[in-house]
Amino acid sequence: MRDFKKYEIWQVSHAFTLEIYLVTKTFPKEELYGLTSQIRRSASSTPTNISEGCGRSSDKEFNYFLNIALGSANETEYSIMLARDLNYINNEVATDLLAKINIIKSKIYKLKQILIPPTA
């Protein structure tokens, strides 16, 4: 069994989730059950699925949960764009968050390739 806390991708995605929670505190109250909830769920789903995958017994199963984490990261990316376009966050904050989520996506993709290398 893998210790998820030792994976850099889990550490980075956990820190990102904490940042998303701080940023979304400023969203309008009417978004509490809308975009605020959605972006928090998708952001936290990334490290959650990495954690769950670490508890599985094979690389194939771990890879499955990394796929889900990657999907959640993509969902988070869109939610950040939507929040920016609705003027809930400014361009500077959005640019920073988008850069971070793209680093997370890249790290997930690289880990997936290590676990199950592409065939020629």
C-alpha positions, 0 to 999 in steps of 0.5 A, a space after each residue: 500500500 502506498 502512503 499518499 502523503 508522500 506523493 508530491 502530487 497529493 501535497 500540491 493538490 491538497 495545498 491547492 484545495 486549501 487555496 481554493 477554499 480561501 478564494 471562494 470565501 469571497 464569492 457571492 452568498 447566492 453561489 454557496 450552493 452553486 459555483 462555490 460548492 462546485 469548485 470546492 468539490 472538484 478541487 478536493 476531489 483531486 487529492 481525494 482520488 489520489 488518496 483512494 488510488 494509493 489504497 488500491 493494490 495494483 498500478 492499474 487500479 491506482 491509474 484508474 483513480 488518477 484518471 478520475 483525479 485528472 477529470 476533477 482537475 479539468 473540472 476545476 480549471 473550467 470552474 476557475 475560468 467561469 469564476 473569472 468570467 463572472 468577475 468573482 475573481 480577478 484576472 491575476 488570481 485566475 491566472 495564478 490558479 489556472 497555472 497551478 491547476 495545469 501543473 497539477 494536471 501535468 504531474 498527474 499525467 506524468 505519474 500515470 505514464 510512470 505507472 502504465 507506460 504507453 505502448 509503442 
